[in-house]
Structures are given as C-alpha cells and as structure tokens.
Amino acid sequence: MMMGSYNHTVDAKARLMLPAPWREEMGRIVYITLGMTDIRDGRCLTVMAVDKIDAYVEMFDKIPITDVHGNNMKRAILGNTFRIEVDNQGRILVPQMLRMIAAIGDNVMLVGMKDRIEIWDAATWEAKTNAYLNDPDVWLNGIAAISGDKR
C-alpha cells in the first residue's frame, strides 16, 4: 500500500526516481496518465501498476458512444496513457507531453494514494495542500466524503 509523500526531481532526461518503498509494489512495468483531479486546483499525473490499470480502464467502458463529454474525457485520458518500463535504478520516464499538460516542472511531489501514485509539480502541490488544510469547509466536506456522510 502506497501512502506518504516524497519530494523528488525530474532529471534532464525526464526520468523520475520512484520511492524505494513503492518500487516492489509497482513492479517493472507501470502506466502513467493524466490524473483525474479538479483542474481548477492544478493537474497531476497518475502512475499505476499493471494489475491496477485494467480496473481503471474498465470504468471508461460504461460511457455510451453518444456521450460527447464522456468520450472527450475518455479520449483525453486513454490517449495520454503510456506504458513505461521501470529501469534498474527505479526510474521512470515521464513523457514530455504529460509534463506539459500537467504543468510539471523539475521539482515534483510524489503522493501515495493507496493503489496508485500521483505526481504533482511541487509548488502546485504545496499551494493545493495549504489551501485545503486551511479551509474548514473543504476539510469538513473531505471528511464527509471519506465517511460517506452526505453533508
């Protein structure tokens, strides 16, 4: 299970070191794609192990072919999903296109989300986290969402 956060740097060749505690769980092949976040708060990338990608992709099967907005999202996510091999040093290549879309610079924050990793630009992550932790309404709504309570 991946939890916690790690500050890392994307190197000049667009490689990113996966945190040692997460490498075994992720395996030698991972998938990287756009994170499904509220883009008003910033974008992130999501990294998933091979055994998690099928369930993730299956949720797009529910979108009817006539659902324009749903298919636009499907196109954006699946069209920007890449199969990446983890090298012997535990690094992954972060595709330049994804870095541009998510506005990810050289300094990043890797966030463990139980079964996946989110990659955030470090400054975006800091601003988002500070705003979230200091807004009582957002905090209470987050607690309600986790607990299943309908506020």
VOFI-100174 format. One line per 5 residues: number of its first residue (from 1); their letters; for each residue z, y, x of C-alpha. Coordinates in steps of 0.2 Angstrom, whole numbers, padded with zeros to 4 digits. Layout:
N
NUM> A> Z:Y:X ~ ...
END
This chain:
151
1> MMMGS> 0000:0000:0000 ~ -0005:0017:0007 ~ 0007:0031:0005 ~ 0012:0046:0015 ~ 0000:0059:0024
6> YNHTV> -0007:0061:0041 ~ -0014:0076:0049 ~ -0030:0071:0060 ~ -0045:0079:0067 ~ -0063:0075:0064
11> DAKAR> -0071:0074:0082 ~ -0088:0082:0087 ~ -0097:0066:0082 ~ -0090:0067:0064 ~ -0078:0052:0067
16> LMLPA> -0061:0052:0060 ~ -0047:0040:0065 ~ -0039:0030:0051 ~ -0020:0030:0052 ~ -0014:0014:0061
21> PWREE> -0003:0008:0047 ~ -0018:0009:0035 ~ -0031:0000:0045 ~ -0027:-0018:0041 ~ -0027:-0014:0023
26> MGRIV> -0043:-0005:0023 ~ -0052:-0018:0033 ~ -0068:-0017:0044 ~ -0079:-0010:0031 ~ -0075:0004:0019
31> YITLG> -0083:0015:0006 ~ -0082:0034:0007 ~ -0087:0045:-0008 ~ -0083:0061:-0017 ~ -0065:0062:-0024
36> MTDIR> -0063:0064:-0042 ~ -0052:0080:-0042 ~ -0052:0096:-0051 ~ -0064:0106:-0041 ~ -0056:0122:-0045
41> DGRCL> -0042:0116:-0033 ~ -0054:0111:-0020 ~ -0063:0095:-0016 ~ -0059:0079:-0006 ~ -0067:0063:-0001
46> TVMAV> -0060:0046:-0006 ~ -0060:0031:0006 ~ -0059:0014:-0002 ~ -0058:-0004:0004 ~ -0072:-0016:0000
51> DKIDA> -0061:-0025:-0013 ~ -0057:-0009:-0022 ~ -0075:-0002:-0024 ~ -0081:-0014:-0037 ~ -0067:-0009:-0050
56> YVEMF> -0071:0009:-0046 ~ -0090:0007:-0048 ~ -0087:-0003:-0064 ~ -0080:0012:-0073 ~ -0097:0020:-0072
61> DKIPI> -0104:0005:-0082 ~ -0096:0012:-0098 ~ -0106:0028:-0098 ~ -0120:0027:-0110 ~ -0138:0031:-0104
66> TDVHG> -0139:0045:-0117 ~ -0123:0054:-0110 ~ -0130:0068:-0099 ~ -0114:0074:-0092 ~ -0108:0057:-0088
71> NNMKR> -0124:0052:-0080 ~ -0124:0068:-0069 ~ -0106:0063:-0063 ~ -0112:0045:-0060 ~ -0127:0052:-0050
76> AILGN> -0116:0064:-0040 ~ -0103:0050:-0036 ~ -0113:0035:-0033 ~ -0127:0045:-0025 ~ -0114:0051:-0012
81> TFRIE> -0106:0034:-0009 ~ -0108:0027:0008 ~ -0104:0010:0016 ~ -0095:0014:0033 ~ -0090:0002:0047
86> VDNQG> -0073:0005:0055 ~ -0076:0005:0074 ~ -0065:-0004:0087 ~ -0054:0012:0089 ~ -0051:0013:0070
91> RILVP> -0063:0027:0067 ~ -0075:0030:0053 ~ -0090:0041:0052 ~ -0088:0055:0039 ~ -0106:0059:0033
96> QMLRM> -0111:0077:0036 ~ -0117:0079:0018 ~ -0100:0074:0011 ~ -0091:0086:0023 ~ -0102:0100:0017
101> IAAIG> -0099:0096:-0002 ~ -0080:0094:0000 ~ -0079:0109:0012 ~ -0070:0098:0025 ~ -0068:0106:0042
106> DNVML> -0062:0098:0059 ~ -0043:0098:0053 ~ -0040:0086:0039 ~ -0026:0078:0030 ~ -0027:0060:0025
111> VGMKD> -0017:0056:0010 ~ -0012:0039:0004 ~ -0015:0036:-0014 ~ -0008:0018:-0015 ~ -0025:0009:-0015
116> RIEIW> -0036:0022:-0008 ~ -0036:0037:0005 ~ -0040:0055:0001 ~ -0047:0066:0015 ~ -0044:0084:0012
121> DAATW> -0048:0099:0023 ~ -0030:0103:0030 ~ -0030:0121:0024 ~ -0036:0116:0006 ~ -0023:0103:0006
126> EAKTN> -0009:0115:0011 ~ -0014:0128:-0002 ~ -0015:0115:-0016 ~ 0001:0107:-0012 ~ 0011:0123:-0010
131> AYLND> 0004:0129:-0027 ~ 0008:0113:-0035 ~ 0025:0111:-0029 ~ 0030:0129:-0033 ~ 0023:0129:-0051
136> PDVWL> 0036:0122:-0063 ~ 0023:0120:-0077 ~ 0011:0110:-0066 ~ 0026:0100:-0059 ~ 0033:0095:-0076
141> NGIAA> 0015:0091:-0083 ~ 0013:0080:-0067 ~ 0029:0071:-0071 ~ 0025:0069:-0089 ~ 0008:0061:-0084
146> ISGDK> 0016:0049:-0072 ~ 0029:0044:-0085 ~ 0017:0043:-0100 ~ 0026:0056:-0109 ~ 0015:0067:-0120
151> R> 0022:0085:-0117
END
